[in-house]
Amino acid sequence: MNEEIRDTFVKKVMKKVEEMKLWQLMNSKDGFEVVYNDVLKDVEELPESIDKYHALADVLMRGWWWLPGDKNDALFARIVEAAEKGRNDEVMQFVVSREDLKVSYGVRHEFIRDKQIPRLEKLGFVKSLAHEWFWLGKAYFENKETEKGFEAFEKVLSIIKPSDLYYAYAIAATKMERKHLKEYADKDEDKYRLRCAAEEYRLINGKLCRWNQEWYSNGHLISFDLEIDFIFRNASLCDGNFIIEGLRVGDTYTGSDGTTLAYAEDSAEVETPCGTFESCQLWITKHKEATYYTYYKQDVGIVKHVRQCDGVKETRLLKSYDIVGGKGILPSHTGNSWEYVSDNNPKFILHSSRFVMSHADDKKVLLIQNCEIERLGYDDNSWIDMIQHIRNEYCSYKDGKYTLHDVSHAVERARILAQTPMQRAHTKAACSVVERILATDPSFNPDYMHTGHWNFFRKGYALGKGSRLEYMDNYRWSFEWKNVRWGNVSEEALLFNDIYDILQNGTNCIWCDEWVEEGEYVEEFLLWNSYYIKTTIVSEKAGEIATKAGTFNDCIKLSLDIKGFDTGLTYRGGRKEYYFAPGVGIIRTVNYHPGKELAKTVYELTAYEGVGKGFMPVGDGMMRKYEAQNLTDGYIGSAEYTYVVDEDGNIVIFEDRCGIRKKPEIVTQYSSIYGEVIEEDLWRQGKYEESRLRESVNKLQLVLHMLERPKRNRGNAERAVAWFKYSMGMCEFLGEGKGVPRAWLGLYASCCFRAACALFGCGQRDEGYNYLERALELYAKWTEIPDGTPLEVGSKLIFGGVKVIKGSGIIELPDGTTELLQYDWCFQDNSGFMYYSMTVTRGWEWFDSVRNEERFKEFMEHARKLMEKS
């Protein structure tokens, strides 16, 4: 630490805080917790002052970012208090960003405009105010309110200085939105990508280091390398360093997370569209799955940049530049600019990327980037273009509907053009998945024999980090087709075919050498910047395990308890078991369905090729296939993983994940259903009481099936009103004049709310508001019932005393035994559903006629409070 003898305690602490902030440069935060606790203790001992709280906000925010553990409301409230008392504008930007994200997307712009901006104006936080005006502007553009969007960006420029990151960001965004409005507004969004970015680089100890970046884009083009154009960011991926002073040609520097930066050459000759540059320096960065080659010319800057990933290379070449000042390999001066182009055939791809140094002083540099990519077509003689054609063109989204498209020509060409082992493995898996998607869709293939539900192609890679092996995805290549009805236990089994990634998401790796030793381990981490995952792992010896692929000895069993997932991702959490065999890897997984612990799905190794060292070997030419065991109702689930080594020695893994259902035989009698067959068999055996109990359970399932099977009401508000009122009447009937049975209260409230929405769609506003008010009251009563409470479903003479366990998806029989219940969402505490539906912009358009009315907004606020309370 840069500490001097004459420094006061306050000054020493402030220096420690500034040094702690430099951890932002480090890719790995290993060791940060010790520094954090030391600095936090010192800051908390400072005398009361604005400076103390300013420093405290800095420390707490970085603890929130970089330390595992609970991210709770109390800690966040402490950060807010410190930021406000310490006038810490940087931390306040973090505060309002997180608050914005907690608000439903559909009304977020109103929250920013009506709550955040007035609050920040009152508190006097200038940079945070500009931050909120920026994101309000972006929301306006998304809502097609372009003039308001431009006005918001102008507001940003009027509030802050050119030395602020968001000033640069507003300039870049304005330029992008004007281009989009003028040239791309009427084009197919899947065929282009416009991107704006603002990047901040700081001068630290005399060298320029990457510090911060903001970006967003228009268009949805995927069939292109979207990472390569972050040229300056890519070049500084080794702990923020572009180069390492003092290194000689041939030397390599290793960063905090294992990223390497090598000085490869000092006399390279580079040909570019703007001329040939001699005596260039070549620096090679190896970061995770990718390798970057960056060529620098003294007093010019970066003249060539190459990204190699998964066996594919992309190149950017300097097209033009304007250096108005500055020296060195990255001349720094306000107004310097560089424009780059790709080496793709312009017949199929149009591309340009321009960087402008919008601000430069002796402390930092701001870069503006505007990037433009448009796909005009695909080269039939290019394997990679055919693979990208499959990925980008197999389906489209328009008017709220996904439509499949015939890509069989691209499939045929890809198979012909594939030459290398990497290309052949990629082609085999990708074509298998897309052909299955097309073959199992009734609208695309009327002669289908199976229906598709959970089919995925994925190109990932295995990355060794010390004692751990991580599994990462490259979204550019991956695609899917999903059609799942939540709550169907049989179908839910298909969700667990994501064998490797579920383990990765739950433990932050797919293997750790520590697990060889029996014991309990805990992993805590932030996943996707959204989910705080905490997993308890119990490792134990499992001895001999027999599978369809063979019998394995000396196996290890991992029992996982994964916490932190919610909404549609709950299946990735909960209780799971993974079994590993030495030399082979995962041989069996057991997934307990969250909320339905009686249900479990087993995937077992059924075929494999290649063995290696350890309990999770990865090697060129390996293959592992897993199949779901004992699925019902015609469902078939499997996952096949194929391993190939790329040019850099990385192991790439191709996934072919299958989730389909065999087309059922023609069945017209309910007596053919499994539950009814059991009921009849019991009766024939003279087990009359058992048969009657089974008959009661079957009646409950049939009532649920009638109430919750697909409604087919989309686009027909009158039909929806009639159905949901009828459903409410059914729930009332089950109470035999004594009120709706408590088990049905949640479903009753849901039907009431949906009826309100449909009534608005019919133009019946007054009745709609009456039903909306009633739904809020009903949901409040439903929320008061604790999860785990056994609830009567109706008359004991009709339903045999069967009870529903609230929030569990389980029914309890009179003898104390339990069973799984289909349509379990009817008995979940889903009070947040109302607020979501009232604020989301798509799928609930019948609310549009009243969204701007004060009365509706008041109900929406009540729904928000109920959601937070529950």
Disulfide bonds with the S-S distance in Angstrom:
none
